[in-house]
Amino acid sequence: MVREAIEPLGWKCVFANDIAPRKEEMYRRRFGGDHFLLGDIHDLGVGDLPPGLDLVTASFPCIDLSLAGNRAGLAGRHSGTIWPFLDIVTALCMQRIPPSAVLLENVTGFLTSRGGADLAKVCRRLAAVDYVIDVLFVDARWFRPQSRPRLFVAAKQRERGGPWQPADSRPSRVRPAAVRRFEAAHPKLPLVDLPLPAPPAETTDTLVSVLENLPPDDSRWWPEDRVADLVAEMAPPNRCRVKELLAGERDGVATMYRRRRHGRTVGELRPDRLAGCLRTPQGGSSVQFLVDCRSGAPRIRPLTGREYARLQGADSFPIKVNDRQARLGFGDAVCVQAVRWLVHHAFDSDNRAALSGAGAFRETAAVQYPYAPPTSGRDKPQRPLFK
Ligand SMILES: C[S@@+](CC[C@H](N)C(=O)[O-])C[C@H]1O[C@@H](n2cnc3c(N)ncnc32)[C@H](O)[C@@H]1O
């Protein structure tokens, strides 16, 4: 979805990797994909990559960073895939072919994992190979009717030993107080404010605008008795929300997650006109449902793959897989408009001249970064491993 976001800006995607065959299938069906390498990033080396990369980006697994996960942090098996990615960035830099920009994306738990120690370790790795780093918070709800707060790390290569202007201390929407606290706690890191404009106000699009019009006899609607059972089991605030929808509030629709509470499955509705954060449907509880009261009675069905695509801003993405696989692909991905906005303002070619070198960072408060690049970065052999 990063590719979906930035190709309209004029970027050309020359390489992609994922370990999941179902992700590969969706990618290839959309983009072709002679450059897609299916396999474990631990087996990937610089020799697998084409030369002359401007931007390398990782939207890496959140399982060990999210509240719902095990909080193993970047020592975890899943979220720890950031390390082989950073090994590759380091190797590119050590070979004097540094990508001018690096973009990382994950849940906001990336900021707080191990009290900020995990993010600081990532920043140290980037700083050691001469990147300045902006830690940013972007929410999909500014662009699409989905609540999806995410942490981005946007790093720019600088002249070796070149100056940098430390980040401002004032909180803002993209750099809220928690980000400012992280910056203040790590004064030796080259943390900067890239010259981004204020983000757009929250979108006025609402959930109802992304819904497909499924016929009443579509098999994806739950049977009436199943709906009645779930509504009867709801906690009072959620039953009350169903009543409000029946009265026509919030366009008569809301999204719902099912949760296990005291051994029972209960439905929890959002109280606003947005979808909740889409997730990968690995278990029944992570599928997001639609509660639709527009016909005068509550009806329930899972959100469709097309609705997931629209909520991620990929409205016209051709979906040639079933709903389940589409939910897997889009639930795990990034919001197209959020990434487009960020890459355009942080890295886009129009801004490149302003961003490269010291010009973007006022000399008066210039600071030299105290860490030296590693002398023994992990550098993989040059033979392509996937061919
Ligand atoms: C948060 S998802 C991002 C997906 C994708 N970048 C997108 O925007 O649609 C994380 C991805 O990491 C992949 N992944 C997990 N472990 C991996 C590994 N060891 N090597 C390569 N990819 C891996 C998962 O299959 C998953 O698709």
The ligand as an ORCA input file, in Angstrom:
! r2SCAN-3c Opt
* xyz 0 1
  C       2.090     -4.709      9.093
  S       2.244     -5.817      7.766
  C       2.640     -4.708      6.442
  C       2.255     -5.226      5.112
  C       2.630     -4.358      3.897
  N       3.873     -3.669      4.065
  C       1.526     -3.445      3.503
  O       1.619     -2.238      3.659
  O       0.513     -3.935      3.017
  C       3.753     -6.641      8.131
  C       4.172     -7.626      7.079
  O       5.407     -8.224      7.462
  C       5.444     -9.517      6.894
  N       6.503    -10.299      7.552
  C       6.460    -10.857      8.778
  N       7.621    -11.499      9.033
  C       8.413    -11.348      7.941
  C       9.718    -11.788      7.615
  N      10.438    -12.503      8.484
  N      10.210    -11.455      6.410
  C       9.478    -10.726      5.531
  N       8.223    -10.266      5.807
  C       7.697    -10.572      6.997
  C       4.046    -10.045      7.142
  O       3.724    -11.111      6.281
  C       3.210     -8.797      6.905
  O       2.686     -8.754      5.595
*
